[in-house]
Amino acid sequence: MARRISGRSHGDPRSADTRRGSADQYRPSRDEILRYIAENPDRTGKRDIAKAFSLRGDDRIWLKDLLRDLADEGLLTKERKRLTRAGAVPHVAVLDIYGRDGDGVLLAHPTEFSGNGNPPVVAIRISRGGVAPGIGDRVLAKAFPTDDPSGPAYTARVMKIFEKRNDAVLGVFRVLPDGSFRIEPVERRQPELIVDKEFQNGANNGDLVEVEPARANRYGLPRAKVISVLGSLTSEKAVSMIAIHAHDIPHIFPQDVLAEAEALKPVTLGNREDWRALPLITIDPADAKDHDDAVFAEPDTDEKNVGGVLVTVAIADVSAYVRPNSALDREALKRGNSVYFPDRVVPMLPERISNNLCSLREGEDKPAIAVRMTFSADGRKVRHSFHRILMKSAAKLAYPQAQAAIDGAPDDKTGPIIETVLKPLWEAYAVLKRGRNAREPLELDLPERKILLKEDGTVDKVVVPERLDAHKLIEEFMIQANVAAAETLEGRKQALIYRIHDAPSLAKQESLREFLQTLSLSLARGAQMRPSQFNSILERVRGADNEALVNEVVLRSQSQAEYSPANIGHFGLNLRRYAHFTSPIRRYADLIVHRALIAALGLGEGGLTRDEEARLEEISALISASERRAMAAERDTVDRLIAAYLAERIDDRFDARISGVTKAGLFVQLPQYGADGFIPVSSLGGDYYIYDETARSLFGERSGKGYQLADRVEVRLVEVAPMAGAMRFEMLTEPKPLPGSRRSFHKAKGRARASQNRPGPRGRRR
């Protein structure tokens, strides 16, 4: 019950009766706030809560302090400017159905759960005519908290059933010299398995297989039987095939999808604007086959905009070919995005569309949606307009080729257009860069590595491509086009999918703050974090020994970007509204934004339908999950390729950098290769090592010396499991003194003693 308040008092904001006001005013209790957040997952922003309890003026400041306290105590977490109970199931969640209760109601757990203890139980509601899942299914569902303390914590309505997966595991079938069969694991924690001859099921040496593990024996290796043969790993694209199957990535287009793509005819001018005379050009990686963006720039001749520029970005009009709810559309949504491996690309759309009909190839008429933007001399966007056009690319350039022309070394293709096209582009970029600098997006210095392969699919070398102004130019042009799309759709009150990136959570901010204090650096507390605050820290350590360490920790403090129909802005880019518009050939989110623009601006056929608008929350969840799946598959493939490459170098020494610190040991990255391995804490020797979470370090209890995140060390390669992408190393570098390590340890011991003196369960020992 909310308490009524009278008189004036200024106490702890956690107290429900500390307010000033008249006798008929009140503040809700902590429990009421928590109950409201649990019962209203769609309305949990600070404004929503204040409105629900009729809080105004000073009461809103009190509410803000109370919510911060609840977050600091671990009772609340912040997601997309919405507050949720710590460990709560998101309103739209992926669930795994594991059984039934005594009344036959299906029960599920969330697939991903970050809270403490066991994941909450969710009861599945099945409405008449609705989707009917079964035990073992993975589903996308809307979850609702319950008030029943003795029953499931949530009920859920199923929106979609994902394709069913069995309990089979992946492995590589091996024939040993004695003729027996083994399954080589492709997951790091998966044991080796024995296959008896009667369960070989036609598998040959080197085949990637699905196997069903049998009950483990008391002695010896567990046994398994081969369920299916997925393909031979003797091909040059074997390693990525493991990731494709392990992560359930759709990679074979159904026949109806291919037939639909083949039946499509090239789009003609029709009612489109004819922009074929405009010398738009594409600038892409040298090996790119799908060109979905073209650019052009020129000075603005308007006397009111002296020093301003006009920038045109044209994007392949995929919506002209892929219509809502067609076979192509359903398959594109299922895939969510293209997946890029070092040895292959798994495209979102068939080649007939991605590399032919939609690709903005040089000298060919292609449909596009273009945005023409006007910028002032200081880099501010003044206005913009969208157009549905037919264009013809004047030139296909690679990044190094375009950069070389600007740097004074044009070739036969860039020479004729350097004055008319390339220099105006670079002049426009100089203008846009002023706006970017004023905006102050997050500027992390984290080089990306690229694996170059030999013809047989093995690693040739690992390189760090140079970051050219040509890359930055295209990146900034695309960012501004994405902003223009979001602004236009918001202005037209058209539903869309935003690309959102939340500020670091309060817990991550506090963790980062404690870490920076160990380096005598400070991060100010405040209600609104800004990228500039992180940039100032990064600038202070530029060139210092701990530069890599601080960059790494700041990166890990950031939230993960995702897709949502609800806008919270993009923290990293420091933008209030942002959507993906510029890559519809390889991202489904961009195709949705194209359709939304067509519908909002009346640009013809292929616009967003009402059914799609109603499903934007579901679509956002699906494509966000697809993106995470692709990132994990790409990372696993790189690990396997590098592990196989280094398998012949057991006992070799390598320069490494500590990339992760845990109680169990140290993760180290080989900068030359970009791959990680592990050093078990038990192998460090010479001392009893203690994990200091605040300082991201392991230090010796007696010596106070140890190892810290981002330390440069020398290691020896001890063991490699190529198919699992796992490597084990031995530490060769002596531990170093760690300032404050003993102080941190004694603080931890003090906290542990304090927790033991309190009633209830004891705190975990570090």
Backbone hydrogen bonds, N-H to C=O, Kabsch-Sander energy under -0.5 kcal/mol:
donor,donor_aa,acceptor,acceptor_aa,energy
3,R,27,R,-1.0
5,I,25,Q,-2.6
7,G,21,G,-0.5
15,S,12,D,-2.3
18,T,15,S,-1.0
19,R,17,D,-1.0
21,G,7,G,-0.8
25,Q,5,I,-0.6
25,Q,22,S,-1.7
27,R,3,R,-1.1
33,I,29,S,-2.0
34,L,30,R,-2.5
35,R,31,D,-2.7
36,Y,32,E,-2.5
37,I,33,I,-2.2
38,A,34,L,-2.0
39,E,35,R,-2.2
40,N,36,Y,-1.5
43,R,40,N,-1.8
49,I,45,G,-2.4
50,A,46,K,-2.5
51,K,47,R,-2.5
52,A,48,D,-2.4
53,F,49,I,-1.7
54,S,51,K,-1.1
55,L,50,A,-3.1
59,D,56,R,-2.1
60,R,57,G,-1.3
61,I,57,G,-0.9
62,W,58,D,-2.3
63,L,59,D,-2.5
64,K,60,R,-2.3
65,D,61,I,-2.1
66,L,62,W,-2.3
67,L,63,L,-2.8
68,R,64,K,-1.9
69,D,65,D,-2.2
70,L,66,L,-2.5
71,A,67,L,-2.0
72,D,68,R,-2.7
73,E,69,D,-2.0
74,G,71,A,-1.6
75,L,70,L,-2.5
76,L,70,L,-1.0
77,T,84,T,-2.8
79,E,82,R,-3.6
82,R,79,E,-2.2
83,L,44,T,-1.3
84,T,77,T,-2.8
86,A,75,L,-2.1
88,A,85,R,-2.6
93,A,91,H,-0.5
93,A,141,A,-2.7
95,L,93,A,-0.5
95,L,139,V,-2.9
96,D,109,H,-3.0
97,I,95,L,-0.5
97,I,137,D,-2.7
98,Y,96,D,-0.5
98,Y,107,L,-2.0
99,G,107,L,-1.3
101,D,105,V,-1.9
104,G,101,D,-1.9
107,L,99,G,-3.2
108,A,122,V,-2.3
109,H,96,D,-2.2
111,T,94,V,-2.8
122,V,108,A,-2.6
123,A,154,Y,-3.0
124,I,106,L,-2.6
125,R,123,A,-0.5
125,R,156,A,-3.3
127,S,125,R,-0.6
130,G,127,S,-2.5
136,G,97,I,-2.5
137,D,134,G,-1.9
139,V,95,L,-2.7
140,L,160,K,-2.8
141,A,93,A,-2.7
141,A,139,V,-0.5
142,K,157,R,-2.4
143,A,91,H,-2.7
143,A,141,A,-0.5
144,F,155,T,-3.3
146,T,153,A,-2.3
151,G,148,D,-0.9
153,A,121,V,-0.9
154,Y,121,V,-1.4
155,T,144,F,-2.8
156,A,123,A,-2.0
157,R,142,K,-2.3
158,V,125,R,-0.7
158,V,156,A,-0.5
159,M,140,L,-3.3
160,K,140,L,-1.8
162,F,138,R,-3.0
162,F,160,K,-0.5
169,V,211,V,-2.5
171,G,209,V,-1.8
172,V,184,E,-2.4
173,F,171,G,-0.5
173,F,207,D,-2.9
174,R,182,R,-3.0
176,L,174,R,-0.6
176,L,180,S,-2.8
179,G,176,L,-2.6
181,F,195,V,-0.6
182,R,174,R,-2.4
183,I,193,L,-2.4
184,E,172,V,-3.1
184,E,182,R,-0.6
186,V,170,L,-0.7
190,Q,187,E,-1.4
193,L,183,I,-1.4
194,I,222,P,-2.4
195,V,181,F,-1.5
196,D,224,A,-0.5
199,F,196,D,-2.0
200,Q,197,K,-1.7
203,A,200,Q,-1.6
206,G,173,F,-3.3
207,D,204,N,-2.1
208,L,231,G,-3.6
209,V,171,G,-2.9
209,V,207,D,-0.6
210,E,228,S,-2.6
211,V,169,V,-2.8
212,E,225,K,-2.7
214,A,223,R,-3.2
224,A,194,I,-2.2
225,K,212,E,-1.7
226,V,199,F,-2.3
227,I,210,E,-3.1
228,S,210,E,-1.4
230,L,208,L,-2.8
230,L,228,S,-0.6
231,G,208,L,-1.0
233,L,206,G,-2.5
235,S,232,S,-0.6
238,A,235,S,-1.1
241,M,237,K,-1.0
242,I,238,A,-1.2
242,I,239,V,-0.5
243,A,239,V,-1.2
244,I,240,S,-2.4
245,H,241,M,-2.0
246,A,242,I,-2.9
247,H,243,A,-2.3
248,D,245,H,-0.9
249,I,244,I,-2.7
253,F,251,H,-0.5
258,L,254,P,-2.1
259,A,255,Q,-2.8
260,E,256,D,-1.9
261,A,257,V,-2.1
262,E,258,L,-2.5
263,A,259,A,-1.6
264,L,260,E,-0.5
264,L,261,A,-1.1
272,R,269,L,-2.8
273,E,388,R,-2.4
275,W,273,E,-0.9
275,W,390,L,-2.3
278,L,275,W,-1.5
280,L,278,L,-2.6
281,I,295,V,-2.0
282,T,395,A,-2.3
284,D,397,L,-2.2
288,A,285,P,-1.9
291,H,289,K,-0.7
292,D,290,D,-0.8
294,A,314,A,-2.4
295,V,281,I,-2.6
296,F,312,T,-1.8
298,E,310,L,-2.0
300,D,308,G,-2.3
301,T,299,P,-0.5
305,N,302,D,-1.9
306,V,303,E,-0.5
308,G,305,N,-2.2
309,V,375,F,-1.7
310,L,298,E,-3.2
311,V,373,M,-3.0
312,T,296,F,-3.2
313,V,371,V,-2.3
314,A,294,A,-2.7
315,I,369,I,-2.4
316,A,292,D,-1.7
317,D,367,P,-1.9
318,V,316,A,-1.6
320,A,317,D,-1.1
321,Y,318,V,-1.9
322,V,318,V,-2.7
323,R,321,Y,-0.9
326,S,323,R,-1.9
330,R,326,S,-2.6
331,E,327,A,-2.0
332,A,328,L,-2.3
333,L,329,D,-2.4
334,K,330,R,-1.9
335,R,331,E,-1.9
336,G,332,A,-3.0
337,N,335,R,-1.0
338,S,586,R,-2.3
339,V,346,V,-2.5
341,F,339,V,-0.7
341,F,344,R,-2.7
346,V,339,V,-2.9
353,I,350,P,-1.7
354,S,350,P,-2.6
355,N,351,E,-1.9
356,N,351,E,-0.7
357,L,352,R,-2.5
358,C,353,I,-2.5
359,S,353,I,-0.7
360,L,291,H,-3.4
361,R,359,S,-2.5
363,G,393,S,-2.7
364,E,361,R,-1.7
366,K,391,M,-2.6
368,A,389,I,-2.3
369,I,315,I,-2.8
370,A,368,A,-0.5
370,A,387,H,-3.0
371,V,313,V,-2.5
372,R,385,S,-2.6
373,M,311,V,-3.4
373,M,371,V,-0.6
374,T,383,R,-2.7
375,F,309,V,-2.7
376,S,380,R,-2.7
379,G,376,S,-2.1
382,V,374,T,-3.4
382,V,380,R,-0.5
383,R,374,T,-1.1
385,S,372,R,-1.5
387,H,370,A,-2.7
389,I,368,A,-2.8
389,I,387,H,-0.6
390,L,273,E,-2.1
391,M,366,K,-2.9
393,S,361,R,-0.6
393,S,364,E,-0.6
394,A,280,L,-3.4
395,A,280,L,-0.6
397,L,282,T,-2.9
397,L,395,A,-0.6
399,Y,284,D,-1.4
402,A,398,A,-2.5
403,Q,399,Y,-2.5
404,A,400,P,-2.6
405,A,401,Q,-1.6
406,I,402,A,-1.8
407,D,403,Q,-2.1
408,G,405,A,-1.3
409,A,404,A,-3.2
415,G,411,D,-2.6
417,I,414,T,-0.8
418,I,414,T,-0.8
418,I,415,G,-1.0
421,V,417,I,-2.5
422,L,417,I,-2.1
423,K,418,I,-2.9
425,L,421,V,-1.5
426,W,422,L,-2.2
427,E,423,K,-2.5
428,A,424,P,-2.1
429,Y,425,L,-2.2
430,A,426,W,-1.9
431,V,427,E,-1.2
432,L,428,A,-2.6
433,K,429,Y,-2.5
434,R,430,A,-0.9
434,R,431,V,-0.7
435,G,431,V,-1.2
436,R,432,L,-2.2
437,N,433,K,-2.8
438,A,434,R,-2.0
439,R,435,G,-1.8
440,E,436,R,-1.8
442,L,572,G,-3.2
444,L,442,L,-0.6
446,L,444,L,-1.0
450,K,463,V,-3.2
452,L,450,K,-0.5
452,L,461,K,-3.0
454,K,458,T,-3.1
457,G,454,K,-1.8
460,D,452,L,-3.1
461,K,452,L,-1.5
463,V,450,K,-2.7
468,L,466,E,-0.9
472,K,468,L,-1.8
473,L,469,D,-2.8
474,I,470,A,-1.9
475,E,471,H,-2.4
476,E,472,K,-2.5
477,F,473,L,-2.4
478,M,474,I,-2.5
479,I,475,E,-2.2
480,Q,476,E,-2.2
481,A,477,F,-1.9
482,N,478,M,-2.4
483,V,479,I,-2.3
484,A,480,Q,-2.3
485,A,481,A,-2.0
486,A,482,N,-2.0
487,E,483,V,-2.7
488,T,484,A,-2.4
489,L,485,A,-2.2
490,E,486,A,-2.4
491,G,487,E,-2.6
492,R,488,T,-1.6
493,K,490,E,-1.6
494,Q,489,L,-3.0
498,Y,496,L,-0.6
498,Y,564,S,-3.2
499,R,578,Y,-2.3
500,I,498,Y,-0.7
500,I,562,E,-2.7
501,H,569,G,-2.1
509,Q,505,S,-2.7
510,E,506,L,-2.3
511,S,507,A,-2.2
512,L,508,K,-2.6
513,R,509,Q,-2.6
514,E,510,E,-2.4
515,F,511,S,-2.0
516,L,512,L,-2.8
517,Q,513,R,-1.8
518,T,514,E,-0.9
518,T,515,F,-1.0
519,L,516,L,-1.4
520,S,517,Q,-1.4
521,L,516,L,-2.8
529,M,527,A,-0.6
533,Q,530,R,-1.3
534,F,530,R,-0.9
535,N,531,P,-2.5
536,S,532,S,-2.1
537,I,533,Q,-1.1
538,L,534,F,-2.5
539,E,535,N,-2.4
540,R,536,S,-1.5
541,V,537,I,-1.1
542,R,539,E,-0.9
544,A,541,V,-2.4
547,E,544,A,-1.6
550,V,546,N,-2.5
551,N,547,E,-2.4
552,E,548,A,-2.3
553,V,549,L,-2.3
554,V,550,V,-2.7
555,L,551,N,-2.3
556,R,552,E,-2.1
557,S,553,V,-1.1
557,S,554,V,-0.5
558,Q,554,V,-0.5
558,Q,555,L,-1.4
559,S,502,D,-0.7
562,E,500,I,-2.3
564,S,498,Y,-1.9
567,N,565,P,-0.5
570,H,575,L,-3.2
571,F,501,H,-2.9
571,F,569,G,-0.5
574,N,570,H,-0.9
574,N,571,F,-0.7
575,L,570,H,-2.2
581,F,579,A,-0.7
586,R,583,S,-0.9
587,R,583,S,-1.4
588,Y,336,G,-2.3
591,L,587,R,-1.1
592,I,588,Y,-2.0
593,V,589,A,-1.8
594,H,590,D,-2.4
595,R,591,L,-2.3
596,A,592,I,-2.3
597,L,593,V,-2.3
598,I,594,H,-2.3
599,A,595,R,-2.4
600,A,596,A,-2.8
601,L,597,L,-2.4
602,G,598,I,-0.8
603,L,598,I,-2.0
608,L,595,R,-1.8
613,E,609,T,-2.2
614,A,610,R,-2.1
615,R,611,D,-0.9
615,R,612,E,-0.8
616,L,613,E,-1.2
619,I,615,R,-3.0
620,S,616,L,-2.5
621,A,617,E,-2.0
622,L,618,E,-2.3
623,I,619,I,-2.7
624,S,620,S,-2.0
625,A,621,A,-2.0
626,S,622,L,-2.2
627,E,623,I,-2.0
628,R,624,S,-2.0
629,R,625,A,-2.3
630,A,626,S,-2.4
631,M,627,E,-2.3
632,A,628,R,-2.2
633,A,629,R,-2.3
634,E,630,A,-2.6
635,R,631,M,-2.3
636,D,632,A,-2.5
637,T,633,A,-2.1
638,V,634,E,-1.9
639,D,635,R,-2.2
640,R,636,D,-2.2
641,L,637,T,-2.5
642,I,638,V,-2.5
643,A,639,D,-2.4
644,A,640,R,-2.5
645,Y,641,L,-2.0
646,L,642,I,-2.1
647,A,643,A,-0.6
647,A,644,A,-0.6
649,R,646,L,-2.3
650,I,647,A,-0.5
651,D,717,L,-3.0
652,D,649,R,-2.0
654,F,715,V,-2.7
656,A,713,V,-3.1
657,R,669,Q,-2.5
658,I,711,D,-2.5
659,S,667,F,-2.2
660,G,667,F,-1.5
662,T,665,G,-2.5
665,G,662,T,-0.6
666,L,679,I,-2.5
667,F,660,G,-2.8
668,V,677,G,-2.3
669,Q,657,R,-3.4
670,L,675,A,-2.4
673,Y,670,L,-1.8
674,G,670,L,-3.1
675,A,670,L,-0.7
677,G,668,V,-2.4
678,F,727,M,-2.3
679,I,666,L,-2.9
681,V,664,A,-3.0
683,S,680,P,-1.6
684,L,681,V,-1.3
685,G,681,V,-0.6
689,Y,687,D,-0.7
690,I,699,F,-3.0
691,Y,766,R,-0.8
692,D,690,I,-0.6
692,D,697,S,-3.2
693,E,691,Y,-0.7
696,R,692,D,-0.8
697,S,692,D,-2.0
698,L,707,Y,-2.5
699,F,690,I,-2.2
700,G,705,K,-3.5
701,E,688,Y,-2.8
704,G,700,G,-2.2
706,G,736,K,-3.0
707,Y,698,L,-2.6
709,L,696,R,-2.5
710,A,658,I,-3.1
711,D,708,Q,-2.3
713,V,656,A,-2.5
713,V,711,D,-0.5
715,V,654,F,-2.6
716,R,730,E,-2.4
717,L,652,D,-2.3
718,V,728,R,-2.8
719,E,728,R,-1.7
721,A,726,A,-2.9
724,A,721,A,-0.9
725,G,721,A,-1.0
725,G,722,P,-0.7
726,A,721,A,-1.8
728,R,719,E,-2.8
729,F,678,F,-2.6
730,E,716,R,-2.4
732,L,714,E,-2.5
733,T,714,E,-1.1
736,K,706,G,-2.4
738,L,704,G,-1.2
741,S,738,L,-2.1
744,S,740,G,-2.8
745,F,741,S,-2.3
746,H,742,R,-2.8
747,K,743,R,-2.2
748,A,744,S,-2.3
749,K,745,F,-2.7
750,G,746,H,-2.4
751,R,747,K,-2.4
752,A,748,A,-2.3
753,R,749,K,-2.7
754,A,750,G,-2.4
755,S,751,R,-2.3
756,Q,752,A,-1.7
757,N,753,R,-1.3
758,R,754,A,-0.6
758,R,755,S,-0.6
